[in-house]
């Protein structure tokens, strides 16, 4: 494997323990994966309401596996160091072991790539381009050294459902994990205020409502982004399980207003804290509002401030 950035795949338990450490640490090189785990529940569902899928091992949330249903995420290269732009590239191999080149368009893209630190900092949603040999590449930059998680959200041609596969990346250097932000119902980004309503329900579906305002006025002219007025990624704190998320309505359906409210149904597999990343587009620019929410039985968690 070509790893100019000292990129590494971690065994899941090792990285969760490392990322949860209270003190600072230093990454000095790649750590090899122990190999794909058993099957999981696939889910082209975390990235803004893609269709959910049942994988080889029903019950496990999407994104925890590097391989599922015969498809494998193979990282190839990443930026060489924090603070310097470089190429992040990977392949998806199929049941025959060969690179996959046929992908269906889901939410206007054939591949949705989410990258986030193991401490949930540094979130970004990217759309790489694929060459004729099935190599996906995108230019990006890691803000700080440390362990990162990448999620490939895609639907191969000839399959009924999509998949979310995950792998870990190592950016060498001194690393001190950020503490998980406190539960909060209000997020500020670039002069916009986003308020979170609703709650996550552990073991079931919860309704999440986001209201976007600017300078105290409702934003009622949100622009479509990836086939919706908002795109939500939800990750479980600790192991970064990738939740099923489904938007309510779509632009042009005659019922869904372009703001100020954007609504989703999210499926939280367990109690605990989750990170929510809402992408919305206004004035020609995509912005991301970030929240920490809690899931509890019956959806009563996550009220915060």
N, C-alpha and C positions, 0 to 999 in steps of 0.2 A: 504493500500500500504506500503510495506517495504521500508523505506527510511533511511538507516543508515547514508547516507552522507548529511542528511538534504536537500535532493533533493526536488525541487519544480517545479510545473508547473505554469507558470505565465499567467495571462490574457495578450494578445498580446499588447494592448495599454499601459498597465502599464509598461511592460518591455522595450518597445521602448522608452518611456519617461525616464525611469530610466537609460538605457544604454546611452542615449543621454545627460545626465546631464553633466555639465561642471566640477563640483566639485567632490571631493571624497565622498564615502559613505561606509556604512557597511552593509553587509548581515548578518542577525542574525538567519535565519531559513527559512523554506519553505514558499512559497507563492502559494496558491492554484489557479488552473485554474478556469476560469468561465465556463468551459465546451467547447466542440468542437463547432467551428463556422459552419456556413452553408457550403455546399459543395464547392469545389475548382476545379481548373483544375489540375488533377493529372499529373505527368510527370516523367517517368523513363528516364529523359532526361538530368538532370543537371550533373550527375556524369559521365563525359567523354563520352557523346554521346549515352546515352541509348535512347530507343524509347520513344517518347512523347506520352501522353495519355490525353484524354478528361475526366475530372471528373464530379462531380455532378453539379458544378457551373462554366460553361465555362467562361473564362475571368480572373479569379484570377490565378496568377502564382503558381506553385507548392511550397511546403514546408511551406506554411503559416498555414496549417491546421494540427491538431492532429488526425483528423478523416476524411475519405473521401471514398465514394463508399461502405460504410459498414465496412471498415477496419480502425482500430484504433491503434495508437502507444501508448503503455503503459510503461513508464519508471518504473523501479523497484528499482535500486540502482545505486550509483555512488561513486567514491572515496571520502573518508571522509573529506579531506582537501586538499588545494592547496599544490603542491610540494611533495605529497605522492602518490605512485602508489596504485591503487585499481581497483576493478571490476566495470565496467559499464554494466548494464544489462537491458533488456527490452523485451517486447513481442509485437507481432502483433496479435490482435484479429480480427476475421472475422465477417461477417454479423450475424452469429449465436451466437456471443459473446464468442466463444471458441478460444483458442490460435491456430494460423495457423502454420502448420508444413510443408506444401508443397509449395516450392518456386522454380521457374525456375532459371536456371543459366543464368545470364546476365553479359557479359564482365567478364567471368571466375569465377564469384562469385554469390552466392545466396543472399547475403546481402551486400550492400555498406552503410557504416555508416560514415557520415561526422559530425565532432564536431568543433565548432568555437565559440569564444567569441562574445557576442552581439556587441562589438566594432570592430569585424572582426579580432582580434588578436587570436593567439593560434590555428590556423587551423590544423586539422589532418584528414586524410582519413583512416578509419579503416575497418577491415573485421572480425567481430565477428563470433563465432561458436555457433551453436544451439544445445541444448540437445533434447531428445526425447519428451519433453513436450512443445516445442516451445519457450523456454527461450534462448535468444541470449545473449552472454557474451563476453566481451573483456577486457583485462587489459589496462589501460591508466592512464594518470596523467594530472591534470590541473595545468598549470604553476602559475596562480594567482587566488585569490578569484574573485567572480563576477558572473554575469549571462552569461550562455552559451546557445547555440542553438544546438540541435542534429537533424540530418536529416537521416531518414531511407529510402533508395532507393532500391526498391524491386519489384518483379513481382510474385504475387501468381499464383500457378498452377490453370489452368482452366479459367484464364482471358486472354483477348487479349492484354491488355496493362499493364504497370507497374504504380507504384505510388511513390511519394515522400511525406512522412509525417514528420512533424516537431514538436518538443516539447522543452520546456525550462528547463534548469537545473540550480540550485543555488548552488554555492560553497561559504560557509560562510566566512566572514572575511572582512578586510578593502579593499575597492575596488575603484580604480580610473581608469576610462576608458581611453584607448589610443586614441589619435586623429586619424582620418582617414588619412592614408598616402597620400601624394600629388600624383597627376596624374604623371605617369612616364612611359617612353617607354623602359627602360632598368632595368633589375633586375640581381643582383649578388647573387649566392648561391654556396658555397663550391668550389670556383674557376671557376665556369661556369658563362658565361654571356648569358642572354636570352633577345632578343630584340623582342618587340611586334610591329607588323604591322597590318594594317587594322583598322577597327573601329566598334563599336557597333552602331546599328541603332535603335532608339527608335520606338517601335511599329512595328518592322519588323525584318528581318534577316540581320545580319552583318557578314562579313568575318574577322576572326582573324588569323594572321600568326605569329608563334613564331619561331625564329631562334636561335639555340643553338650553342655556340662556347666555346672553352676552350683555354686559352693562345693565343688568337687571331686566332685560327684555327677552321674551322667548324667541328662540331661533326656529322660525317656521318655514325656512327655505333651505333645509339641509339638501346636499347634493348626493345622488346615488353613488355608492361605493361598493364595488363587487356585488352588484345586483340588489343592494339593500340600502337603507338609510343609516345603517350602523352595522358594524362587524364586531362580534364579541368573541374573545378567547378567554376561557376560564381554566385555571390550573390549580390543582390541590397543592397546598403548601407541604413541603417535605419531599414527596416523591415526584411532584409535577405531573400527576395524572391529568390527562387532557379531557375535559368534560364535553359531553354532547350539548350543543347549543343550537337552538332553532329560532330564527327571527319570526316575528308576526308580520305577515304581509310583505309586499314588495312594491317598488316604484311602478306606477302605471297600472295598478290593479283596480283603480277606481275606489279604493277603500282606505288605503294606507296614506296618511298625511306625511309630508316631508318635515316632520318635527312639530313642536319641540320634543315630543316623546318618541322614544325608540324602545320597543318591547321585545323581550326574548323569553323563551322557556329554556331552562337549564336543568340538567340532570346531575345531581351531586351524589356520588356513590357512598359517601360516609359523612359522619359528623366531622367537624374540624374547620380549619380556616382555609380560604381559597383566595387566589388573586384573580381579579377581573380586569381585563384590558379592552376598553371600548374604543374602537376606531370610528371616527365620523369625519365627514368631509363638508367643508363650508368655505366659501371664498376661494375655491380651487385648491385647497390644501387639506391634507389628511392629518388629523390630530388624534392623540391617544389619551384618554382619561383612565387613570388607574385607581383601583379600589381594593381593599381587603374586606372580605365578607366572611361570615361564619354560617355553616350549615348545621342545623339541629333538627331533631325529629319534628315533623309537622311544619317546617319552614319558619320557625320563630326566631332564628338566629340572624346575626348580621346587622343589628340596629345601630350599634355604635353611637357616634355623636350626631 
